[in-house]
Amino acid sequence: MSSYDDLCIVYDNFNYLKQAHHQVVGDTGAFYSYTTGKIMCGSCIPNGGLQQQMFHEKVPIHWQDVLEAPGNLYDDVQEQISTSFIADAIQHAYPDAVQSIFHYDHKPEYPHMPIINVLKPAKTTHMTLEPILEDEDSISSNYSVLENIFVNQLHLNHEVNFDERLYLVYGDQKTVKLIHGCKRERAEVKSAYDHHGWVLPVPDLWHVRLNFLYMIMRTHFGSKKYSQQHSTLYTHMNHLEQRNIPAEKASFHHLEKLVLHSFNTHVVALFLTHISSQKDIKKAGAAEEYIQQLTPSQFLQHVENIRIAGFGQKIGHEANVLCSSPSSESHGKKSCWSKKQLDTAASASSQSVQIVDVEFLNHVHFLQLVETYKTLKYIIKFADIGILKHAIAHSCLYFAGADAKNYGPEMLYFWKLVATGACDPPLQRAILANGLVNNQGKPDTFFKVDHLNELLNLELKELLQSCGNSTFGIENLFKWSVLTTSYTASLKEKFECVFDESTKNSHTIKSPTADIQALVDLIAHDSIRQQRVRAAKWEMPALLQLGYDQLLSGSIDDFNAKYIDGGNDAVDSANLDPSNSMEEIADLPQDLWLFSLMVS
């Protein structure tokens, strides 16, 4: 495959703890750390391959690149995304009732996700790399891993193949950071290969998505202390019969199920509060009966009312604003305060009566945060790289607001690659497109490229658990089994087809409908009903506001200083000091998704 122009690489650590099998004094097992990887035929790569001249490493990222980006502007795309998720949540709770409204003739009226730039479905050609019997936990080991892949396995020539070509390497945050370390160490080297300008590390979507879930859990979990506050995930976890999910490093599938069920619960509860004035919703089946009597346009109007109440630009602004500026109110326009001014105003407002419903705004923060996660989940499945750019822009603010030390800069780097002058348009498209793979060639079977490598690691670990013994250990696994996994999987499918037997990879899942309905009734009774003034013991952080503040108060400067060699002068002149350049911020477009430092 090394003769192809469209090669892409993904690799990651394979860590395995071999437990002691015999009762021997001092034998506590052994820890192995190797590297596994995949090589793929990429898509959307121009003839002749990607070129190093397409990447402009010293181009800094500016605050305007993030804050004025699609996804951080409240536009028609954002409205359509919210409308689609709201309608799907109601349909999930009352499937028969909603389907009775939208007959075949009315099906086009049902809200759908926007379509911007969808990849054509095609099976991804990929192969497993040969065993790499060393880890990638350090800069020095990554030199060896890259040499093993590109020189020893792909047989690329030091003198010819690294002068102009650019190769995409996908990995988790740590892998990307270490490859950057390799490039910085060799920045002054003249040799094309040793300079490492031919490798471009790209963040993978699997770990971005996983850490986004962890961020939701950290900021909205609450604790047993706030079990009577119905806006916390701790309360939802117990009412949805999903107990024993830890607040830190929970299982991905358990955590995702909890978060998505909680999102649907919030939407349905908002729906019930909106129809409660027209229908007695306390009776069993009352909501379904009400929905069945609606016309498509009436149902869509309810969806629009929920969007305005929980997802709209106005409520989003209210949920993320610190306080009001008397001067801006008198002039009837938006203004911006520095961080020092905001802290002073916030302190002053805390001494007076604060007219705000904190509990309701907790629900709003959760809905808008999970909406971004659901958008990312949808993008990965259906490969709309146009909407993906919206989600990445929004994630930059969220990770910055959550003070994510690793994934805050990671998302800024990702955004720099796909939406700024650092990469030419063909390279931007190639980076987005090759972050997704498709094993079935169907429109809805895309998944993350790094997930492909994680599945390989899972298969290898299952082999060790099922077949491992004194004569078959991890050394034998890497020597004999790594390169055969792809072939044995296809062979297994052929056997199953011949003998008309198939392995069932799914299992029966308990329907959450009853548990969700019980939680809906609990939340709709009081917690999610907006009031004029209401305090709450647990207040969710306004991540968008905090992220906006972080980006304007130095995070982007720090990023440029770290990722651009010798770019400090450009950074100082290109970025904004919020304490000195307030007038420049005030000129931002008025349709920004959230003016976190801008107040009405």
C-alpha positions as CSV (number, residue, x, y, z in Angstrom):
1,M,0.0,0.0,0.0
2,S,3.0,2.3,0.3
3,S,2.8,3.2,-3.4
4,Y,-0.6,4.8,-2.9
5,D,-0.9,8.6,-2.7
6,D,-3.8,8.5,-0.2
7,L,-2.3,6.6,2.8
8,C,-3.4,7.6,6.4
9,I,-2.1,6.1,9.6
10,V,-3.7,5.7,13.1
11,Y,-1.8,4.2,16.0
12,D,-2.2,3.9,19.8
13,N,-0.7,2.1,22.8
14,F,-1.6,-1.5,23.6
15,N,-1.3,-1.8,27.4
16,Y,-1.8,-5.2,29.1
17,L,-1.2,-6.4,32.6
18,K,-0.3,-10.0,32.7
19,Q,-1.5,-11.4,36.1
20,A,0.5,-14.0,38.0
21,H,-0.7,-17.5,37.1
22,H,1.3,-19.4,39.7
23,Q,1.8,-18.9,43.4
24,V,5.4,-17.8,43.3
25,V,6.8,-15.4,45.9
26,G,7.5,-12.0,44.5
27,D,5.6,-12.7,41.2
28,T,3.1,-9.8,40.9
29,G,2.6,-10.0,37.2
30,A,4.1,-8.0,34.3
31,F,3.0,-4.9,32.5
32,Y,3.4,-4.8,28.7
33,S,3.1,-1.6,26.6
34,Y,3.4,-2.0,22.9
35,T,1.9,-0.1,19.9
36,T,-0.8,-1.2,17.4
37,G,-1.9,0.6,14.4
38,K,-3.9,0.6,11.1
39,I,-3.0,1.9,7.6
40,M,-5.9,3.1,5.4
41,C,-6.6,4.2,1.9
42,G,-7.8,7.7,2.6
43,S,-10.6,9.7,0.9
44,C,-10.8,13.2,-0.4
45,I,-7.0,13.3,-1.0
46,P,-5.9,14.9,-4.3
47,N,-3.9,13.1,-6.9
48,G,-0.3,13.0,-6.0
49,G,-1.1,13.0,-2.3
50,L,-1.1,15.8,0.3
51,Q,1.8,18.2,0.1
52,Q,3.8,19.9,2.9
53,Q,3.2,23.3,1.2
54,M,-0.5,22.9,2.0
55,F,0.2,23.2,5.7
56,H,1.4,26.6,7.1
57,E,2.5,25.8,10.6
58,K,3.4,29.3,11.7
59,V,-0.1,30.8,11.0
60,P,-1.5,31.8,14.5
61,I,-5.1,31.3,15.5
62,H,-7.0,34.5,16.5
63,W,-9.9,34.8,18.8
64,Q,-12.1,35.9,15.8
65,D,-11.4,32.5,14.2
66,V,-13.2,30.8,17.1
67,L,-15.8,33.2,18.3
68,E,-17.1,34.2,14.8
69,A,-17.0,30.6,13.6
70,P,-20.0,28.6,12.4
71,G,-21.4,26.8,15.5
72,N,-20.7,29.8,17.7
73,L,-23.0,31.9,15.6
74,Y,-26.7,31.3,16.2
75,D,-28.0,30.6,12.7
76,D,-30.5,28.6,10.7
77,V,-28.3,25.5,11.0
78,Q,-28.3,25.6,14.8
79,E,-32.1,26.1,14.8
80,Q,-32.6,23.1,12.6
81,I,-30.3,20.9,14.8
82,S,-32.3,21.9,17.9
83,T,-35.6,21.3,16.2
84,S,-34.6,17.9,15.0
85,F,-33.4,16.7,18.4
86,I,-36.5,18.0,20.2
87,A,-38.9,16.2,17.7
88,D,-36.9,13.0,18.0
89,A,-37.0,13.1,21.9
90,I,-40.8,13.5,21.8
91,Q,-41.2,10.7,19.3
92,H,-39.0,8.5,21.4
93,A,-41.3,9.0,24.3
94,Y,-44.6,8.7,22.4
95,P,-43.7,6.9,19.1
96,D,-47.2,5.7,18.1
97,A,-48.8,9.1,18.8
98,V,-46.2,11.1,16.8
99,Q,-46.2,8.6,13.9
100,S,-50.0,9.0,13.7
101,I,-49.5,12.7,13.0
102,F,-46.9,12.3,10.3
103,H,-48.4,9.9,7.8
104,Y,-46.6,9.1,4.6
105,D,-47.9,12.2,2.9
106,H,-46.7,14.4,5.8
107,K,-43.3,12.7,6.3
108,P,-41.3,15.4,4.6
109,E,-42.7,17.9,7.2
110,Y,-41.1,16.0,10.1
111,P,-37.9,17.9,11.3
112,H,-34.6,16.5,10.1
113,M,-31.0,17.4,10.7
114,P,-29.5,19.9,8.2
115,I,-27.4,18.6,5.3
116,I,-24.2,20.6,4.6
117,N,-21.4,18.5,3.3
118,V,-22.0,14.7,3.6
119,L,-19.3,12.2,2.5
120,K,-20.2,9.6,-0.1
121,P,-20.5,6.2,1.6
122,A,-17.8,3.7,0.6
123,K,-16.1,0.9,2.3
124,T,-12.8,1.9,3.8
125,T,-9.8,-0.2,2.8
126,H,-7.6,-0.8,5.8
127,M,-4.9,-3.2,7.0
128,T,-3.3,-3.9,10.3
129,L,0.3,-2.7,10.8
130,E,3.0,-5.2,11.7
131,P,3.7,-5.5,15.4
132,I,5.5,-2.6,17.0
133,L,7.2,-4.0,20.1
134,E,7.7,-0.7,21.9
135,D,5.4,1.9,23.4
136,E,4.6,5.4,22.3
137,D,4.6,7.0,25.7
138,S,7.5,9.4,25.1
139,I,8.9,11.6,22.4
140,S,11.9,9.3,21.9
141,S,9.7,6.3,21.5
142,N,7.6,8.1,18.9
143,Y,10.6,8.6,16.8
144,S,11.0,4.9,16.7
145,V,7.4,4.2,16.1
146,L,7.2,6.6,13.1
147,E,10.4,5.1,11.7
148,N,9.1,1.6,12.1
149,I,5.8,2.5,10.3
150,F,7.1,4.7,7.4
151,V,10.5,3.3,6.8
152,N,10.6,-0.3,7.9
153,Q,7.0,-1.3,7.0
154,L,6.0,1.1,4.2
155,H,9.6,1.0,2.8
156,L,9.6,4.7,2.0
157,N,13.0,6.2,1.0
158,H,14.7,8.7,3.3
159,E,16.0,10.7,0.4
160,V,12.9,10.8,-1.9
161,N,9.6,10.3,-0.1
162,F,9.8,12.9,2.6
163,D,10.8,16.1,0.8
164,E,7.3,17.2,-0.3
165,R,4.7,14.7,0.8
166,L,2.6,15.2,3.9
167,Y,1.1,12.2,5.8
168,L,-1.8,12.3,8.2
169,V,-1.4,10.4,11.5
170,Y,-4.4,10.2,13.8
171,G,-4.1,9.6,17.5
172,D,-5.4,10.5,20.9
173,Q,-4.4,13.8,22.7
174,K,-1.2,12.3,24.1
175,T,-0.1,10.9,20.7
176,V,-0.7,14.2,19.0
177,K,1.2,16.1,21.8
178,L,4.2,13.7,21.6
179,I,4.4,14.0,17.8
180,H,4.4,17.8,18.2
181,G,7.3,17.3,20.6
182,C,9.2,15.4,17.9
183,K,8.6,18.1,15.4
184,R,9.7,20.9,17.8
185,E,12.9,19.0,18.7
186,R,13.9,18.6,15.0
187,A,12.7,22.0,13.8
188,E,16.3,23.1,13.0
189,V,17.4,19.9,11.3
190,K,18.0,20.2,7.5
191,S,17.3,16.6,6.6
192,A,13.8,16.2,5.2
193,Y,13.1,13.0,7.0
194,D,14.7,14.0,10.4
195,H,12.9,17.4,10.3
196,H,9.5,15.5,10.5
197,G,7.7,18.2,8.5
198,W,6.2,15.3,6.5
199,V,4.0,14.1,9.4
200,L,0.9,16.0,10.5
201,P,-0.7,14.7,13.8
202,V,-4.5,15.0,13.8
203,P,-6.7,14.6,16.9
204,D,-9.1,11.7,16.8
205,L,-12.9,12.0,17.3
206,W,-13.3,9.0,19.6
207,H,-11.3,10.5,22.5
208,V,-12.8,13.9,21.9
209,R,-16.3,12.4,22.2
210,L,-15.3,10.3,25.3
211,N,-13.8,13.4,27.1
212,F,-16.9,15.5,26.2
213,L,-19.0,12.9,28.0
214,Y,-16.6,13.1,31.0
215,M,-16.9,16.9,31.0
216,I,-20.7,16.6,31.1
217,M,-20.4,14.2,34.0
218,R,-18.0,16.4,36.0
219,T,-20.0,19.6,35.5
220,H,-23.6,18.3,36.0
221,F,-23.3,15.2,38.2
222,G,-23.9,16.9,41.6
223,S,-23.7,14.5,44.5
224,K,-25.8,12.7,47.2
225,K,-25.8,16.0,49.0
226,Y,-28.0,17.5,46.2
227,S,-30.2,14.5,45.7
228,Q,-33.3,16.5,46.1
229,Q,-32.3,18.9,43.3
230,H,-33.8,17.5,40.2
231,S,-31.4,19.1,37.7
232,T,-28.4,17.0,38.7
233,L,-27.3,13.8,36.9
234,Y,-27.0,12.1,40.3
235,T,-30.8,12.4,40.8
236,H,-31.5,11.2,37.2
237,M,-29.1,8.3,37.7
238,N,-31.1,7.0,40.6
239,H,-34.5,7.5,39.1
240,L,-33.5,5.9,35.8
241,E,-32.3,2.7,37.6
242,Q,-28.8,3.3,36.5
243,R,-27.1,3.5,39.9
244,N,-23.4,2.8,40.7
245,I,-22.1,5.0,37.8
246,P,-19.1,6.7,39.3
247,A,-18.6,10.5,38.9
248,E,-15.1,10.0,37.5
249,K,-14.0,7.7,34.6
250,A,-17.4,5.9,34.2
251,S,-17.9,3.3,31.6
252,F,-18.6,5.0,28.2
253,H,-21.7,3.0,27.3
254,H,-23.3,3.5,30.8
255,L,-22.5,7.1,30.9
256,E,-23.7,7.8,27.4
257,K,-27.0,6.1,28.1
258,L,-27.5,8.1,31.2
259,V,-26.8,11.4,29.5
260,L,-29.0,10.7,26.4
261,H,-31.9,9.5,28.5
262,S,-31.6,12.6,30.7
263,F,-31.7,14.8,27.6
264,N,-34.9,13.1,26.3
265,T,-36.3,13.5,29.8
266,H,-35.7,17.2,29.9
267,V,-37.3,17.7,26.4
268,V,-40.4,15.7,27.2
269,A,-40.7,17.5,30.6
270,L,-40.6,20.9,28.8
271,F,-43.2,19.6,26.3
272,L,-45.6,18.6,29.2
273,T,-45.2,21.9,30.9
274,H,-46.2,23.7,27.6
275,I,-49.3,21.6,27.1
276,S,-50.4,21.5,30.8
277,S,-52.5,24.6,30.4
278,Q,-54.5,22.8,27.6
279,K,-54.6,19.3,28.9
280,D,-54.6,17.5,32.2
281,I,-51.4,15.6,31.9
282,K,-51.7,13.9,35.2
283,K,-53.9,11.2,33.8
284,A,-52.3,8.1,32.3
285,G,-52.2,8.3,28.5
286,A,-53.2,12.0,28.4
287,A,-50.1,13.2,26.6
288,E,-50.5,10.5,23.9
289,E,-54.1,11.4,23.4
290,Y,-53.3,15.1,23.1
291,I,-50.6,14.5,20.5
292,Q,-52.8,12.3,18.4
293,Q,-55.3,15.2,18.0
294,L,-52.6,17.6,16.7
295,T,-52.0,18.5,13.1
296,P,-48.4,18.4,11.8
297,S,-48.2,22.2,12.0
298,Q,-49.5,22.3,15.6
299,F,-47.0,19.7,16.6
300,L,-44.2,21.7,15.0
301,Q,-45.3,24.8,16.8
302,H,-45.0,23.0,20.1
303,V,-41.5,21.9,19.0
304,E,-40.6,25.5,18.2
305,N,-41.9,26.7,21.6
306,I,-39.6,24.2,23.3
307,R,-36.7,25.3,21.2
308,I,-37.2,28.9,22.2
309,A,-37.7,28.0,25.8
310,G,-34.7,25.7,26.2
311,F,-32.4,26.1,23.3
312,G,-32.9,29.5,21.8
313,Q,-30.5,32.4,21.5
314,K,-32.3,34.5,24.1
315,I,-32.4,31.9,26.8
316,G,-28.8,30.9,26.0
317,H,-27.7,34.4,26.4
318,E,-29.5,34.7,29.8
319,A,-28.1,31.5,31.0
320,N,-24.5,32.6,30.3
321,V,-24.5,36.2,31.2
322,L,-23.1,37.3,34.6
323,C,-24.9,40.5,35.2
324,S,-26.4,43.5,33.4
325,S,-24.6,46.7,32.7
326,P,-26.5,49.9,33.7
327,S,-24.7,51.9,31.1
328,S,-25.5,49.4,28.3
329,E,-29.1,49.4,29.3
330,S,-29.4,53.2,29.1
331,H,-27.8,53.2,25.6
332,G,-29.9,50.3,24.4
333,K,-26.9,48.4,22.9
334,K,-24.5,45.6,23.9
335,S,-21.2,46.4,25.5
336,C,-18.3,44.4,26.8
337,W,-16.6,44.4,30.2
338,S,-13.1,43.2,31.1
339,K,-12.6,40.3,33.5
340,K,-11.8,42.8,36.3
341,Q,-15.0,44.8,35.7
342,L,-17.1,41.6,35.5
343,D,-15.7,40.3,38.8
344,T,-16.5,43.6,40.5
345,A,-20.0,43.7,39.1
346,A,-20.6,40.1,40.0
347,S,-19.5,40.8,43.6
348,A,-21.8,43.8,43.7
349,S,-24.8,41.9,42.4
350,S,-24.3,39.1,44.9
351,Q,-25.1,41.6,47.6
352,S,-28.4,42.5,46.1
353,V,-31.5,40.5,45.1
354,Q,-30.6,38.4,42.0
355,I,-33.6,38.1,39.7
356,V,-32.9,34.7,38.2
357,D,-34.2,31.2,38.2
358,V,-31.0,29.2,38.9
359,E,-32.7,25.8,38.8
360,F,-34.3,26.4,35.4
361,L,-31.0,27.7,34.0
362,N,-29.3,24.5,35.3
363,H,-31.6,22.6,32.9
364,V,-30.8,25.0,30.1
365,H,-27.0,24.5,30.6
366,F,-27.5,20.8,30.5
367,L,-29.7,20.8,27.3
368,Q,-27.4,23.0,25.3
369,L,-24.2,21.1,26.4
370,V,-25.7,17.7,25.5
371,E,-27.1,19.1,22.3
372,T,-23.5,19.6,21.1
373,Y,-22.6,16.0,22.2
374,K,-25.6,14.6,20.3
375,T,-24.5,16.7,17.2
376,L,-21.1,15.1,17.4
377,K,-22.6,11.7,17.7
378,Y,-24.8,12.3,14.7
379,I,-22.0,13.7,12.6
380,I,-19.8,10.6,13.2
381,K,-22.6,8.2,12.2
382,F,-23.7,10.1,9.0
383,A,-20.4,11.8,8.1
384,D,-21.6,15.4,7.6
385,I,-18.2,17.1,7.8
386,G,-20.0,20.5,7.3
387,I,-21.8,20.1,10.6
388,L,-18.7,18.7,12.2
389,K,-17.0,22.1,11.9
390,H,-19.9,23.6,13.9
391,A,-19.4,21.0,16.6
392,I,-15.7,21.5,16.8
393,A,-16.1,25.3,17.1
394,H,-18.6,24.9,19.9
395,S,-16.4,22.3,21.6
396,C,-13.5,24.8,21.7
397,L,-15.6,27.0,24.0
398,Y,-16.9,24.2,26.2
399,F,-13.5,22.6,26.8
400,A,-11.9,26.0,27.5
401,G,-14.8,26.8,29.9
402,A,-14.3,23.5,31.7
403,D,-10.6,24.3,32.2
404,A,-9.6,21.1,30.3
405,K,-5.8,21.4,30.4
406,N,-5.3,18.8,27.7
407,Y,-8.4,19.0,25.5
408,G,-8.7,22.8,25.6
409,P,-5.6,23.3,23.6
410,E,-6.3,20.1,21.6
411,M,-9.6,21.6,20.3
412,L,-7.9,24.9,19.4
413,Y,-5.3,22.9,17.4
414,F,-8.1,20.9,15.7
415,W,-9.9,24.1,14.8
416,K,-6.7,25.6,13.5
417,L,-6.3,22.6,11.2
418,V,-9.8,22.6,9.7
419,A,-11.0,26.2,9.7
420,T,-8.1,28.7,9.5
421,G,-5.4,29.6,7.0
422,A,-3.0,27.1,8.5
423,C,-4.3,24.5,6.1
424,D,-5.3,24.9,2.5
425,P,-8.9,23.8,1.7
426,P,-8.0,20.4,0.2
427,L,-6.0,19.6,3.3
428,Q,-8.8,20.7,5.6
429,R,-11.3,18.5,3.8
430,A,-8.9,15.5,3.9
431,I,-8.4,15.9,7.7
432,L,-12.1,15.9,8.4
433,A,-12.9,13.1,5.9
434,N,-10.2,10.7,7.0
435,G,-11.2,11.0,10.7
436,L,-14.1,8.7,9.8
437,V,-14.1,5.2,8.3
438,N,-16.9,2.9,7.0
439,N,-16.7,-0.9,7.1
440,Q,-20.1,-1.5,5.5
441,G,-20.3,1.2,2.8
442,K,-23.7,2.4,4.0
443,P,-24.7,6.1,4.6
444,D,-25.3,5.5,8.3
445,T,-22.3,3.2,9.2
446,F,-19.5,5.7,9.6
447,F,-17.4,5.6,12.8
448,K,-14.2,7.2,14.2
449,V,-10.9,6.1,12.7
450,D,-9.3,5.7,16.1
451,H,-12.2,3.5,17.2
452,L,-11.1,1.1,14.5
453,N,-7.7,0.8,16.2
454,E,-9.5,0.4,19.6
455,L,-11.5,-2.5,18.2
456,L,-8.2,-4.1,17.2
457,N,-6.9,-3.8,20.7
458,L,-10.1,-5.2,22.1
459,E,-9.9,-8.2,19.8
460,L,-6.2,-8.9,20.8
461,K,-7.1,-8.6,24.5
462,E,-10.0,-11.0,24.1
463,L,-7.6,-13.5,22.4
464,L,-5.3,-13.3,25.4
465,Q,-8.1,-13.7,27.9
466,S,-9.6,-16.7,26.1
467,C,-6.4,-18.5,24.8
468,G,-3.6,-17.2,26.9
469,N,-1.5,-19.8,28.7
470,S,2.1,-20.6,29.5
471,T,2.9,-21.2,25.9
472,F,0.8,-18.5,24.3
473,G,1.5,-15.1,25.8
474,I,1.6,-11.5,24.6
475,E,4.9,-12.1,22.7
476,N,3.3,-14.9,20.7
477,L,0.2,-12.8,20.2
478,F,2.1,-10.0,18.6
479,K,4.3,-12.4,16.6
480,W,1.6,-14.6,15.1
481,S,-1.8,-13.1,15.6
482,V,-1.8,-9.3,15.0
483,L,-1.6,-9.6,11.2
484,T,-4.2,-12.4,11.0
485,T,-7.1,-10.7,12.8
486,S,-8.5,-9.0,9.7
487,Y,-8.4,-12.2,7.7
488,T,-9.9,-14.4,10.4
489,A,-12.8,-12.0,10.9
490,S,-13.7,-12.2,7.2
491,L,-13.2,-16.0,7.3
492,K,-15.5,-16.2,10.2
493,E,-18.2,-14.4,8.2
494,K,-17.8,-16.8,5.3
495,F,-18.2,-19.8,7.6
496,E,-21.3,-18.3,9.2
497,C,-22.8,-17.7,5.8
498,V,-22.2,-21.2,4.6
499,F,-23.6,-22.9,7.7
500,D,-26.4,-20.3,8.1
501,E,-25.3,-19.5,11.6
502,S,-24.3,-16.1,12.9
503,T,-22.9,-14.7,16.1
504,K,-25.2,-12.3,17.8
505,N,-23.2,-9.3,19.0
506,S,-26.3,-7.6,20.6
507,H,-28.1,-8.3,23.8
508,T,-31.5,-7.6,25.1
509,I,-31.8,-4.1,26.6
510,K,-34.4,-3.2,29.1
511,S,-36.7,-0.5,27.8
512,P,-36.2,2.8,29.7
513,T,-39.6,4.2,28.8
514,A,-41.2,3.6,32.2
515,D,-38.2,5.0,34.2
516,I,-38.0,8.0,31.9
517,Q,-41.7,8.7,32.2
518,A,-41.4,8.6,36.0
519,L,-38.5,11.1,35.9
520,V,-40.4,13.3,33.4
521,D,-43.3,13.5,35.8
522,L,-40.9,14.4,38.7
523,I,-39.1,17.2,36.7
524,A,-42.2,18.6,35.0
525,H,-44.0,19.0,38.4
526,D,-41.8,21.9,39.4
527,S,-38.0,21.8,38.6
528,I,-38.2,22.6,34.9
529,R,-41.0,25.1,35.2
530,Q,-39.5,28.6,34.8
531,Q,-40.0,30.9,37.7
532,R,-39.1,34.6,38.2
533,V,-36.7,34.0,41.1
534,R,-35.4,30.7,42.5
535,A,-32.1,29.8,44.1
536,A,-30.4,26.4,44.0
537,K,-27.8,24.8,46.2
538,W,-26.1,23.3,43.2
539,E,-25.4,25.7,40.3
540,M,-24.2,24.3,37.0
541,P,-21.2,26.2,35.6
542,A,-21.9,28.5,32.6
543,L,-19.2,26.8,30.4
544,L,-19.8,28.9,27.3
545,Q,-19.3,32.1,29.3
546,L,-16.2,30.7,31.1
547,G,-14.8,29.5,27.8
548,Y,-15.4,32.9,26.2
549,D,-13.6,34.5,29.1
550,Q,-10.7,32.0,28.9
551,L,-10.1,32.5,25.2
552,L,-10.1,36.3,25.5
553,S,-7.9,36.4,28.6
554,G,-4.9,34.5,27.3
555,S,-5.7,30.9,26.3
556,I,-5.2,31.6,22.6
557,D,-2.0,33.6,23.3
558,D,-0.7,30.6,25.3
559,F,-1.7,28.2,22.5
560,N,0.1,30.2,19.8
561,A,3.2,30.6,22.0
562,K,3.3,26.9,22.5
563,Y,2.5,25.6,19.0
564,I,4.2,28.2,16.9
565,D,7.9,28.2,17.0
566,G,9.2,31.8,17.0
567,G,5.7,33.2,16.6
568,N,5.5,35.3,19.8
569,D,5.7,38.7,18.0
570,A,2.8,37.6,15.7
571,V,0.9,36.4,18.7
572,D,1.1,39.7,20.5
573,S,-0.1,41.8,17.6
574,A,-2.7,39.4,16.3
575,N,-4.5,38.6,19.5
576,L,-6.6,40.8,21.7
577,D,-5.9,41.9,25.2
578,P,-9.4,42.1,26.7
579,S,-8.3,44.7,29.3
580,N,-7.1,47.1,26.6
581,S,-9.2,46.5,23.5
582,M,-12.8,46.5,24.6
583,E,-13.9,48.6,21.6
584,E,-12.7,45.9,19.2
585,I,-14.7,43.2,21.0
586,A,-17.8,45.4,21.0
587,D,-17.7,45.3,17.2
588,L,-18.4,41.5,17.1
589,P,-21.5,40.4,15.1
590,Q,-24.7,40.6,17.1
591,D,-25.7,37.0,16.2
592,L,-22.9,35.4,18.1
593,W,-24.3,32.2,19.7
594,L,-23.5,33.6,23.1
595,F,-21.8,36.8,24.1
596,S,-20.4,35.4,27.3
597,L,-18.8,38.7,28.2
598,M,-21.3,40.7,26.3
599,V,-24.3,41.9,28.3
600,S,-27.6,43.4,27.3
